[in-house]
């Protein structure tokens, strides 16, 4: 079970604003979850009106996360994970996949949404051999994440760590210097560490994507579309990409022989890379 020190105090006030949509809860809604509010569902439905394949894309992204973690755990031997922006707990969370392969795996989740902490406290449990912890922090302040006491207690920065930035960087506009954020985090990791990242693109259906960005912006939910080249430079500069490189998330180490969605219905690129 998760130790008491692994989660912030239950006594701290929760600052959940149910009247404003939040990307975490909208994502939960698209995945079929129940931890969302009317404002989230309204914006989620509005976006789906313009981008009908949104739910397909979200499911493919979630499946990519699971396959990437399984690859890192089973083939790369990674036992430590720093998952920033994980969203609300659902099936096949990082610690569940990693610890199903190596029970002693350690995972730290980092999110800035107070609702996530409520669910983390109730649902994020670890195998007896491993450890799962939660930290409330913001990706836009990477130094604070790296200095956090819990992060340093749970993760050994002398051993490889997998940094997870899955479907998160599109919420960081260029004015917030996302490239510097990624570099700060990656530079703090030892050789042999990995970065897993994914990012939506407007390359396949630009008019739909532009409409979705505009709707989100009007509701206070930033969303920046980047093409595969921009995403690769932003996330993976200086790293060694694991084959097949930066591809649609549905095409990264797919499992099963069944048909996969068309590219335009996915419109999310993903990749896994190793730090030399």
Long-range contacts (C-beta under 8 A, 24 or more apart in sequence): 1-125, 1-126, 1-128, 2-124, 2-125, 2-126, 2-131, 2-132, 2-133, 3-131, 5-150, 5-153, 6-131, 6-132, 6-133, 6-134, 6-150, 6-154, 7-117, 7-120, 7-121, 7-124, 7-133, 7-134, 8-117, 8-134, 8-135, 8-136, 10-121, 14-114, 14-115, 14-117, 14-118, 15-114, 16-114, 16-115, 16-118, 20-219, 20-220, 21-219, 21-220, 21-221, 22-113, 22-115, 22-221, 23-171, 23-221, 24-87, 24-88, 24-111, 24-113, 24-115, 24-116, 25-88, 25-113, 25-115, 26-221, 27-58, 27-87, 27-88, 27-167, 28-87, 28-88, 28-90, 30-54, 30-55, 30-58, 31-55, 31-58, 31-59, 31-62, 31-90, 33-88, 33-90, 35-88, 35-115, 35-119, 43-215, 43-216, 43-219, 43-221, 46-215, 47-212, 47-215, 47-216, 50-208, 50-211, 50-212, 50-215, 51-205, 51-208, 51-209, 51-211, 51-212, 53-261, 53-264, 53-265, 53-266, 53-267, 54-212, 56-261, 56-265, 56-266, 57-200, 57-265, 57-266, 57-267, 57-268, 60-248, 60-249, 60-250, 60-261, 60-266, 60-268, 61-166, 61-167, 61-198, 61-249, 61-268, 61-270, 62-90, 62-92, 63-249, 63-250, 64-166, 64-198, 64-249, 64-250, 64-252, 64-268, 64-270, 65-92, 65-94, 65-164, 65-166, 65-196, 65-198, 66-92, 66-97, 67-252, 67-253, 67-254, 67-255, 68-166, 68-196, 68-252, 68-253, 68-270, 68-272, 69-94, 69-97, 69-98, 69-162, 69-164, 69-196, 70-97, 70-101, 71-242, 71-253, 71-272, 72-98, 72-162, 72-194, 72-196, 72-272, 73-97, 73-98, 73-100, 73-101, 73-102, 73-105, 74-101, 76-160, 76-194, 76-274, 77-160, 78-105, 78-160, 78-161, 78-162, 78-194, 79-104, 79-105, 79-106, 79-159, 80-105, 80-106, 80-107, 80-155, 80-156, 80-159, 80-160, 80-161, 80-162, 81-105, 81-106, 81-107, 81-108, 81-161, 81-162, 81-164, 82-107, 82-108, 82-110, 82-145, 82-151, 82-155, 82-161, 82-162, 82-163, 82-164, 82-185, 83-107, 83-108, 83-109, 83-110, 83-164, 83-166, 84-110, 84-111, 84-139, 84-145, 84-163, 84-164, 84-165, 84-168, 84-185, 85-110, 85-111, 85-139, 85-165, 85-166, 85-167, 85-168, 85-171, 86-110, 86-111, 86-116, 86-164, 86-166, 87-111, 87-113, 87-116, 88-115, 88-116, 88-119, 89-116, 89-119, 89-120, 89-123, 89-124, 93-124, 94-164, 95-124, 95-126, 95-130, 95-132, 98-130, 99-126, 99-127, 99-129, 99-130, 102-130, 103-127, 103-128, 103-129, 103-130, 104-129, 104-130, 105-130, 106-130, 106-131, 106-132, 106-133, 106-154, 106-155, 107-131, 107-132, 107-133, 107-154, 108-132, 108-133, 108-134, 108-135, 108-150, 108-151, 108-154, 108-155, 109-133, 109-134, 109-135, 110-134, 110-135, 110-136, 110-137, 110-139, 110-145, 110-151, 111-136, 111-137, 112-136, 112-137, 112-138, 112-139, 139-165, 139-168, 139-172, 139-181, 140-172, 140-176, 140-181, 142-181, 142-184, 142-185, 143-184, 145-185, 146-184, 146-185, 146-188, 157-188, 157-189, 157-190, 158-190, 159-190, 160-189, 160-190, 160-191, 160-192, 160-193, 160-194, 161-189, 161-190, 161-193, 161-194, 162-193, 162-194, 162-195, 162-196, 163-189, 163-193, 163-194, 163-195, 163-196, 164-196, 164-197, 165-195, 165-196, 165-197, 165-235, 166-196, 166-197, 166-198, 166-270, 167-198, 167-199, 167-200, 167-268, 168-197, 169-197, 169-199, 169-226, 169-231, 169-234, 169-235, 170-199, 170-200, 170-223, 170-224, 170-225, 170-226, 171-221, 171-222, 171-223, 171-224, 172-222, 172-224, 173-222, 173-224, 174-224, 178-234, 179-233, 179-234, 179-237, 182-234, 182-235, 183-237, 186-238, 186-239, 186-275, 189-275, 190-275, 191-275, 191-276, 192-274, 192-275, 193-274, 193-275, 194-242, 194-272, 194-273, 194-274, 194-275, 195-235, 195-236, 195-239, 195-272, 195-273, 195-275, 196-270, 196-271, 196-272, 197-231, 197-235, 197-236, 197-270, 197-271, 198-249, 198-268, 198-269, 198-270, 198-271, 199-226, 199-231, 199-234, 199-235, 199-268, 199-269, 199-270, 200-225, 200-267, 200-268, 201-225, 201-226, 201-227, 201-228, 201-231, 201-267, 201-268, 201-269, 202-227, 202-267, 203-227, 203-228, 203-267, 204-263, 204-264, 204-267, 205-264, 205-267, 209-267, 228-269, 231-269, 232-271, 235-271, 235-273, 236-271, 236-273, 238-275, 238-276, 239-273, 239-274, 239-275, 239-276, 240-273, 240-274, 240-275, 240-276, 241-271, 241-272, 241-273, 242-271, 242-272, 242-273, 242-274, 245-271, 246-270, 246-271, 247-271
